Amino acid sequence: MSRMSREGALDRILPGVYLGSQHPHHPLTEAAAWTLKHPQAVTCLLTAALYHDLTDAFAGGTWLYVPKGSSPPRSTVAQVHVVQTTPTYIAVEHDDLYDIVTVAVHGVRVRLTGPNRTTLDLWRYPGRVSAEHALEALRRRVRAEDFRVPAFARLARRLHVWPKVEPVMQGLVLR
């Protein structure tokens, strides 16, 4: 595999995960590779925000949620940002409740936060994500055709971020 990668026949996505060099890359190719190695991981924050077109920020690697207490993904060759979270927030049986969607990428079922959840999560982690990116994501989400305030507010309350987001969102909706 290493020789084929050096010769250009394969692209090394992560150690042990390769993709044919002629195969087109999906925006979530690295997320799919991490999902192969860590099936419980959920793609989130800036990686999900870029996928949902909520920001133009540079993700600087792949952002993943993993349950607290589990072994976090690590790499010395691929940049990965891991956030350990309450297992309930990313449990497969609660995907609909917490706005987690599944996307098929190169034959791998990648779980990632949906647009509402991604927007709210950017507000939940101000120490990890710039407030500028969180505000831009909220601005874009509020303007989206499929945006519904009641569903967004219910999810924000479930995630305990509604008091932070509500005043800013009201200002954006009133414009």
C-alpha positions in Angstrom: 0.0 0.0 0.0 2.8 2.3 0.9 4.6 1.7 -2.4 1.3 2.2 -4.4 0.8 5.5 -2.5 4.3 6.7 -3.4 3.7 5.7 -7.0 0.5 7.7 -7.1 -2.0 4.9 -7.5 -3.5 5.4 -4.1 -4.1 8.4 -1.9 -3.5 7.8 1.8 -6.4 9.4 3.8 -5.3 8.1 7.2 -2.8 5.4 8.2 -4.4 2.2 7.0 -7.1 3.9 5.0 -6.5 4.5 1.2 -8.6 5.7 -1.7 -7.8 5.2 -5.4 -6.1 8.3 -6.8 -8.5 8.4 -9.7 -11.5 8.2 -7.4 -13.1 11.7 -6.7 -12.8 12.9 -3.1 -16.0 13.7 -1.3 -15.9 16.7 1.2 -16.3 14.2 4.0 -13.6 11.7 2.8 -11.5 12.2 6.0 -14.6 11.9 8.2 -15.4 8.6 6.4 -11.9 7.4 7.2 -12.2 8.3 10.8 -15.7 6.6 11.0 -14.0 3.4 9.7 -11.6 3.5 12.6 -14.0 4.9 15.2 -17.6 3.9 14.4 -19.0 5.7 17.4 -17.7 9.1 16.3 -20.0 11.8 14.9 -18.6 14.4 12.6 -19.3 17.9 14.0 -18.5 21.5 14.5 -16.4 23.1 11.7 -16.3 20.0 9.5 -20.2 19.8 9.6 -20.5 23.5 9.3 -18.5 23.5 6.0 -20.5 20.5 4.7 -23.8 22.3 5.4 -22.4 25.6 4.0 -22.9 27.4 7.3 -19.4 29.0 7.3 -16.5 29.6 5.0 -14.0 29.0 7.8 -11.0 26.7 7.4 -11.8 23.5 9.5 -8.1 22.7 10.1 -8.7 19.0 10.2 -11.7 16.8 11.0 -13.9 17.6 14.0 -15.4 14.6 15.8 -17.6 14.0 18.8 -16.9 10.8 20.8 -18.7 9.6 23.9 -17.0 10.6 27.2 -15.1 7.7 28.6 -14.2 6.2 25.2 -10.8 6.3 23.6 -10.5 9.4 21.5 -9.1 9.3 17.9 -5.5 10.3 17.6 -3.1 10.8 14.8 0.4 12.2 14.2 -0.2 12.5 10.5 -3.8 13.7 10.1 -5.2 16.7 12.1 -8.2 15.7 14.2 -10.1 17.7 16.8 -11.9 15.5 19.3 -14.7 16.7 21.6 -15.8 14.2 24.2 -19.5 14.7 24.9 -22.3 13.1 26.9 -23.0 9.8 25.2 -26.8 10.6 25.1 -26.1 13.5 22.7 -24.6 11.3 20.1 -26.3 7.9 20.7 -27.6 6.3 17.5 -31.0 5.8 19.0 -31.3 9.5 19.6 -30.3 10.7 16.1 -33.6 12.2 15.3 -34.0 13.9 18.7 -30.5 15.5 18.5 -30.4 16.3 14.7 -27.8 13.8 13.6 -27.9 12.7 10.0 -26.2 10.0 8.0 -24.4 10.5 4.7 -23.0 7.7 2.5 -19.4 8.6 1.7 -17.3 6.1 -0.3 -19.5 3.2 1.0 -19.2 4.3 4.6 -22.2 5.6 6.6 -20.9 8.8 8.1 -22.9 10.3 11.0 -22.8 14.1 11.2 -24.6 16.8 13.0 -27.5 18.3 11.0 -27.6 22.0 10.2 -29.6 23.0 13.3 -27.4 21.0 15.6 -24.2 22.2 14.0 -25.2 25.8 14.4 -26.1 25.3 18.0 -22.9 23.4 18.7 -20.8 26.2 17.4 -22.5 28.3 20.2 -21.9 25.6 22.8 -18.1 25.5 22.4 -16.9 29.1 22.4 -13.5 28.0 23.6 -13.0 25.8 20.5 -14.7 27.8 17.8 -14.6 31.5 17.1 -17.7 33.5 18.0 -17.5 35.0 14.4 -18.0 31.5 12.9 -20.9 30.8 15.3 -22.6 34.1 14.4 -22.2 33.5 10.7 -23.6 30.0 11.0 -26.6 31.3 12.9 -27.1 34.1 10.3 -27.0 31.6 7.4 -29.2 29.1 9.2 -31.9 31.6 10.0 -32.0 32.6 6.3 -32.2 29.0 5.0 -35.5 28.0 3.3 -35.9 24.9 5.6 -35.4 26.8 8.8 -38.2 26.5 11.4 -37.9 28.5 14.6 -39.9 26.1 16.8 -37.8 23.0 15.9 -34.6 25.0 16.3 -35.7 26.4 19.7 -36.7 22.9 21.0 -33.3 21.5 20.0 -31.5 24.5 21.6 -33.4 23.9 24.8 -32.4 20.2 24.8 -28.8 21.2 24.3 -29.0 23.9 27.0 -27.9 26.7 24.7 -31.2 28.5 24.1 -30.5 31.3 26.6 -27.3 32.2 24.7 -28.7 31.9 21.2 -32.2 33.4 21.6 -31.4 37.1 21.9 -29.1 37.0 18.9 -31.5 34.9 16.9 -34.4 37.3 17.6 -32.3 40.2 16.3 -31.6 38.2 13.1 -35.2 37.2 12.6 -36.5 40.7 13.1 -34.3 42.1 10.3 
